[in-house]
Amino acid sequence: MFYRFLLFIVPPFVFRVYFRRIFYSNLKKVPLEKPLLFVGNHQNSFMDGILVGSYLPQPINFTMRADMFRTPLARFFLRELYVTPVYRLEEGFENVHKNLEAFTAIYDVLKKNGNFIMFSEGICIQEKRLHKLRKGTARLAFGAWEKYRLDVHIVPVGINYTYPSQFRKEVMINFHDAFSIKELTDLYKEHPAKALLRFNDKCTEGLLEEVIIVEDPKNDWLAEELLKMERNNLIHPFFRWRFDTDDRRKAEKRLADKINLLTKTSEDERNSLEQKVREYTGELSNAGIQDKNIAWKPDYGWLRYLAVFLGWPVFIAGYIANLIPYIVSAALTKKFIKDSRFTTGFYVATGTVLYLLYFLIILILLLIFAGWKGLLIALAVPLSGYLVLFYQEVFRERLSRLRFVSKSMKNKSLVTELKNQRKGIQSILDKIHSESGFGFAQPDPE
């Protein structure tokens, strides 16, 4: 019941507010009639699993480290959310045997053609890299076949955020082709250890195609600046929020692969590119303008100015009406969360609970003092809050545009030079022939 209630609230309302855009693509590749193990990369705590499962036609099940089940209240809510505790070596070798009970519970779900989302890296790190997969998922899949002859299908799924801990950013989720555990059972019968490794290799191969990876940490800054430029090359419908296309992720993936390839083939060219990007971004910063102003000219600019002018009263009313839950949830997140990996999850959870309570109080008060008209007024509160988000974006965009136009009038040669610099950077990137899934730096063994 609790899960169904959250499914009704979170994807269509909460995610619509927190994420500016969600790209959720290739669900058609998933054999939903089979028992499934989704294997995903892990950047954003439990938000990763919630995002993957929010648009599936069936509930998604999770595993979570056992120390999160310490209190009765936590155990109740986590069980309601289909979360199964698992024990890691980090939590004490004496507890690992309890995973037999956890595996039995997982098998019971899979026997009913259910699913689990597994994060086989074993750690959550907010960086554009993929870490070596642990063997627990492979053992689970082979165990389901060995004990119950379950035809478990494994689906690698890439979860890519623009900025995982920031409000009103974007997330891209893409499902890879599934493979059946039966493909590896012959190898498992002869060489179980080799079968476990081959299982992880197949998952890794899938994730390498779906995850945006910057192999060398020294390229993080360069990659981020170039990714910003790539995003500015694309124009999405302003009010559209959810997309089922994978084009956006592919564009960012190609760019990251080009940076990885350039670093491996020519250090000098890589350094030259970084120098050009630093010069370009430095001049943008000094001029007080943004790359998006150089990249494109927005359509219907006069309508946007009109929206800023006419929408001012709606913005003020909506901002004041929704200020309390926004301030409180932000303050609680700042006070209690010091690790950015948990920022989004905590903020979304507290914000959802607080806003539901706040809306309920507003609704009751308005019904008491305004009768049934109060219902319409109460419904206008969250709608006005949603419009506030778009108003702020249009306002910032118009302000940025005004600065750009002013700078163009005062110093046309500077703008021309910036456009030429941007074209030069793009020309360098166009000449790099990337190889998707070129590889990634292997971390130290467990």
C-alpha positions in Angstrom: 0.0 0.0 0.0 2.8 2.4 1.0 4.7 1.6 -2.2 1.7 2.1 -4.4 0.9 5.5 -2.7 4.5 6.7 -3.3 4.3 5.4 -6.9 1.2 7.6 -7.4 3.0 10.6 -5.8 6.7 10.5 -6.7 7.1 10.0 -10.5 4.4 12.3 -11.8 4.7 15.0 -9.2 7.9 14.9 -7.1 10.3 14.0 -9.9 8.6 16.5 -12.2 9.6 19.2 -9.7 13.0 17.9 -8.7 14.3 17.0 -12.1 14.2 19.4 -15.0 14.2 16.5 -17.5 14.2 12.7 -17.3 15.3 10.6 -20.3 13.9 7.1 -19.8 14.6 5.0 -22.9 14.6 1.5 -24.3 12.2 0.0 -21.8 11.0 -2.1 -24.8 14.2 -4.1 -24.6 13.3 -5.4 -21.2 11.7 -8.9 -21.1 9.2 -7.9 -18.4 7.6 -11.4 -18.5 10.8 -13.0 -17.1 12.5 -12.9 -13.7 14.8 -9.9 -13.9 18.0 -8.6 -12.3 18.7 -5.1 -13.3 22.4 -4.3 -12.9 23.1 -0.6 -12.7 25.9 1.8 -12.0 25.6 3.6 -8.6 25.9 7.4 -8.2 23.1 8.6 -6.1 22.2 6.3 -3.2 18.7 4.8 -3.2 17.5 7.4 -5.8 19.1 5.3 -8.5 16.8 2.3 -7.8 13.7 4.5 -7.4 14.4 6.2 -10.7 14.9 2.9 -12.6 11.7 1.4 -11.1 9.4 4.3 -11.2 8.1 3.7 -14.7 8.2 -0.1 -14.8 4.7 -1.8 -15.0 5.6 -3.9 -11.9 7.1 -3.0 -8.5 10.8 -3.0 -8.3 12.6 -4.7 -5.4 15.8 -3.4 -3.8 18.7 -4.7 -1.7 20.3 -2.5 0.9 23.1 -2.9 3.4 21.8 -4.4 6.6 22.9 -1.6 8.9 20.1 0.5 7.5 17.6 -1.8 9.2 18.7 -1.1 12.7 15.5 0.6 14.0 12.0 -0.8 14.0 10.7 2.2 12.1 13.3 1.8 9.4 12.6 -1.9 9.1 8.9 -1.2 8.7 9.3 1.4 5.9 12.0 -0.4 4.1 10.0 -3.6 4.0 7.0 -1.7 2.7 9.3 -0.4 -0.1 10.3 -4.0 -1.1 13.8 -3.6 0.3 15.8 -6.8 1.4 18.8 -6.5 3.7 22.1 -7.9 2.6 25.3 -8.2 4.7 28.7 -7.2 3.4 32.1 -8.1 4.6 32.6 -4.5 5.7 29.8 -5.1 8.3 31.5 -8.2 9.9 32.3 -11.6 8.5 30.1 -13.2 11.3 27.0 -11.7 9.7 27.6 -12.8 6.1 25.9 -16.2 6.7 22.6 -14.3 7.2 22.6 -13.6 3.4 21.3 -17.1 3.0 18.0 -15.9 4.4 18.2 -12.8 2.1 18.9 -14.9 -0.9 15.9 -17.1 -0.2 13.7 -14.0 0.0 15.1 -12.8 -3.4 14.5 -16.2 -5.0 10.9 -16.1 -3.8 10.4 -12.8 -5.7 12.1 -14.1 -8.8 10.0 -17.3 -8.8 7.0 -15.0 -9.3 8.7 -13.3 -12.3 9.6 -10.3 -10.1 12.7 -8.3 -10.3 15.5 -6.7 -8.3 17.8 -3.8 -9.0 21.4 -4.6 -8.1 24.3 -2.2 -7.8 27.2 -4.6 -8.3 29.9 -2.0 -7.9 29.1 -2.3 -4.2 29.8 1.4 -3.6 28.1 4.7 -4.4 30.5 7.3 -5.9 29.5 10.5 -7.7 31.9 10.4 -10.5 31.7 9.5 -14.2 33.5 6.2 -13.8 32.6 2.6 -13.6 34.2 0.4 -10.9 34.9 -3.3 -10.8 31.8 -5.3 -10.3 31.6 -7.6 -7.3 30.5 -11.2 -7.6 27.4 -11.2 -5.4 24.9 -10.6 -8.2 26.5 -13.4 -10.3 26.2 -15.8 -7.4 22.6 -14.8 -6.9 21.7 -15.4 -10.6 23.4 -18.7 -10.8 21.9 -19.8 -7.5 18.4 -19.0 -8.8 19.1 -21.3 -11.8 20.8 -24.0 -9.7 18.1 -24.2 -7.0 15.0 -23.5 -9.0 16.0 -23.6 -12.7 14.8 -20.0 -13.0 15.5 -18.3 -16.4 16.7 -15.1 -14.9 17.4 -12.3 -17.4 20.0 -9.7 -16.5 19.5 -6.2 -17.8 22.4 -3.7 -17.5 21.0 -0.2 -17.0 22.9 3.0 -17.3 22.0 5.8 -14.8 23.6 9.1 -15.8 23.1 12.4 -14.0 24.2 15.8 -15.2 24.7 16.8 -11.5 23.4 14.0 -9.1 23.1 16.2 -6.0 21.7 19.3 -7.5 18.1 20.5 -7.8 16.4 20.9 -11.3 19.1 19.0 -13.1 18.7 16.0 -15.5 19.0 12.3 -15.4 19.3 9.8 -18.3 18.3 6.1 -17.8 18.8 3.7 -20.6 18.2 -0.1 -20.7 20.7 -2.4 -22.4 19.9 -5.7 -24.2 19.2 -8.4 -21.7 21.0 -11.7 -21.5 19.7 -15.0 -20.0 21.6 -16.8 -17.2 21.1 -19.9 -19.3 23.8 -18.6 -21.7 26.4 -19.3 -19.0 25.1 -22.4 -17.3 27.3 -24.8 -19.3 30.4 -22.9 -18.3 29.1 -22.8 -14.7 28.8 -26.5 -14.6 32.5 -27.0 -15.6 34.1 -23.9 -14.1 32.0 -21.9 -11.6 34.7 -19.3 -11.0 35.1 -18.6 -14.7 31.3 -18.4 -15.1 31.2 -15.7 -12.3 33.9 -13.7 -14.1 32.1 -14.1 -17.5 28.9 -12.9 -15.9 30.6 -9.8 -14.6 32.3 -9.3 -18.0 28.9 -9.3 -19.8 27.4 -6.9 -17.3 30.4 -4.6 -17.6 30.3 -4.7 -21.4 26.7 -3.6 -21.2 27.3 -0.9 -18.7 30.3 0.4 -20.7 27.9 1.1 -23.5 25.3 2.8 -21.4 27.3 4.8 -18.8 29.0 8.1 -19.6 32.6 7.5 -18.5 35.5 9.8 -18.1 38.3 7.3 -17.5 41.1 9.6 -16.2 40.2 11.9 -13.2 42.5 14.6 -14.6 39.9 15.0 -17.4 37.0 15.7 -15.1 37.1 19.5 -15.5 37.7 19.4 -19.3 34.9 16.8 -19.8 32.4 18.8 -17.7 33.0 22.0 -19.6 32.7 20.2 -23.0 29.6 18.5 -21.8 28.1 21.8 -20.9 28.8 23.0 -24.4 27.3 19.8 -25.9 24.1 20.3 -23.9 23.9 23.9 -25.2 24.0 22.5 -28.7 20.7 20.8 -28.1 17.3 22.5 -27.7 14.5 20.7 -26.0 10.8 21.7 -25.8 10.7 24.1 -22.9 7.7 22.6 -21.0 8.4 19.0 -21.9 9.7 17.0 -18.9 10.0 13.3 -19.8 11.6 11.9 -22.9 11.8 8.3 -24.2 14.7 9.0 -26.6 18.3 8.1 -26.0 19.8 10.7 -28.3 20.8 13.0 -25.4 22.8 10.3 -23.6 24.4 9.1 -26.8 25.6 12.6 -27.6 27.2 13.0 -24.1 28.6 9.4 -24.3 30.3 10.1 -27.7 31.9 13.2 -26.3 33.3 11.4 -23.2 34.6 8.7 -25.4 36.4 11.2 -27.6 38.1 12.7 -24.6 39.2 9.3 -23.4 40.5 8.4 -26.9 42.3 11.7 -27.3 44.0 11.3 -23.9 45.3 7.8 -24.9 46.5 8.8 -28.4 47.9 12.2 -28.1 48.7 13.9 -24.8 49.8 17.1 -26.6 46.5 17.4 -28.5 44.6 16.8 -25.3 46.5 19.5 -23.5 46.1 21.9 -26.4 42.3 21.3 -26.4 42.2 21.9 -22.6 44.1 25.2 -23.1 41.6 26.3 -25.7 38.7 25.5 -23.5 40.3 27.3 -20.5 40.8 30.4 -22.7 37.3 30.3 -24.0 35.6 29.7 -20.6 37.8 32.3 -19.0 36.8 35.0 -21.5 33.2 34.0 -21.1 33.5 34.5 -17.3 35.3 37.8 -17.6 32.7 39.1 -20.0 29.8 37.9 -17.8 28.1 35.9 -20.5 27.3 32.2 -20.9 28.2 29.6 -23.5 24.5 29.0 -24.3 24.3 32.6 -25.6 27.1 31.9 -28.0 25.6 28.5 -29.0 22.1 29.4 -29.9 19.5 32.1 -30.1 16.2 31.1 -28.4 13.0 31.2 -30.4 10.1 33.5 -29.5 12.3 35.8 -27.4 9.6 38.5 -27.3 7.2 36.0 -25.8 9.6 35.2 -23.1 10.0 38.9 -22.2 6.2 39.1 -22.1 6.0 36.0 -19.9 8.5 37.6 -17.5 6.5 40.8 -17.3 3.0 39.3 -17.0 4.1 36.3 -14.9 5.5 38.5 -12.1 2.4 38.5 -9.9 2.0 34.7 -10.3 5.6 34.2 -9.4 5.3 36.3 -6.2 2.1 34.5 -5.1 3.4 31.1 -5.9 6.7 31.7 -4.3 5.2 32.9 -1.0 2.6 30.2 -1.0 5.2 27.4 -1.3 8.1 29.0 0.6 7.7 27.2 3.9 8.1 23.5 2.8 10.9 24.6 0.4 12.9 26.4 3.1 12.4 23.7 5.8 13.4 20.8 3.6 16.4 22.6 2.3 17.4 23.5 5.9 17.0 20.0 7.1 19.1 18.6 4.2 21.8 21.1 4.9 21.8 20.3 8.6 21.7 16.5 8.5 23.3 15.5 5.2 27.0 16.1 4.8 27.6 13.5 2.1 26.4 14.6 -1.3 25.6 11.0 -2.3 22.6 11.2 0.0 21.5 14.8 -0.7 19.0 14.1 -3.4 17.4 11.2 -1.6 17.0 13.0 1.7 15.8 16.2 0.1 13.2 14.4 -2.1 12.0 12.3 0.9 11.7 15.2 3.4 10.4 17.6 0.8 7.6 15.1 -0.2 6.5 14.4 3.3 6.6 18.1 4.4 4.7 19.2 1.3 2.0 16.6 1.7 1.5 17.7 5.3 1.7 21.4 4.3 -0.9 20.9 1.5 -3.2 19.0 3.9 -3.1 21.8 6.4 -3.7 24.4 3.7 -6.6 22.4 2.3 -8.3 21.9 5.7 -7.9 25.6 6.5 -9.3 26.8 3.2 -12.2 24.4 3.3 -13.1 25.7 6.7 -12.9 29.4 5.8 -13.8 29.4 2.1 -16.0 26.4 1.7 -15.7 24.4 -1.5 -14.1 27.3 -3.2 -11.2 26.7 -0.9 -10.6 23.4 -2.7 -9.8 25.2 -6.0 -7.6 27.7 -4.1 -5.7 24.8 -2.4 -5.1 23.1 -5.8 -3.7 26.3 -7.1 -1.0 26.3 -4.5 1.1 23.4 -5.9 0.3 24.5 -9.5 1.6 28.0 -8.8 4.7 26.5 -7.1 5.4 24.5 -10.3 5.0 27.6 -12.5 7.5 29.4 -10.2 10.2 26.9 -11.3 9.6 27.8 -15.0 9.4 31.5 -14.3 12.8 31.4 -12.6 14.3 29.6 -15.6 12.8 32.0 -18.1 13.8 35.0 -15.9 17.5 33.8 -15.6 17.6 33.0 -19.3 16.3 36.5 -20.3 18.7 38.2 -17.9 21.6 36.3 -19.4 20.3 37.2 -22.9 20.1 40.8 -22.0 23.7 40.8 -20.8 24.8 39.1 -24.0 23.0 41.6 -26.2 24.4 44.5 -24.2 28.0 43.0 -24.5 27.4 42.5 -28.3 26.5 46.1 -28.8 29.4 47.4 -26.8 32.1 44.9 -28.0 31.0 43.1 -31.1 34.6 41.9 -31.8 34.7 40.1 -28.5 31.5 38.2 -29.3 32.8 37.3 -32.8 36.1 36.1 -31.3 34.2 33.9 -28.7 32.1 32.4 -31.5 35.2 31.6 -33.5 36.8 30.0 -30.4 33.8 27.9 -29.9 33.8 26.8 -33.5 37.5 25.9 -33.2 36.9 23.7 -30.2 34.0 22.0 -31.9 36.2 21.5 -35.0 38.8 19.7 -32.9 36.1 17.4 -31.4 34.6 16.6 -34.8 37.9 15.3 -36.0 38.2 12.8 -33.2 36.8 9.4 -34.1 35.6 8.0 -30.8 35.2 4.3 -30.2 32.2 3.6 -27.9 33.0 1.5 -25.0 36.8 2.0 -25.5 37.5 0.7 -22.1 37.9 2.0 -18.6 40.6 2.1 -15.9 40.3 -1.0 -13.7 40.3 -0.2 -10.0 42.3 -2.3 -7.5 40.9 -5.7 -6.9 38.6 -6.2 -3.9 
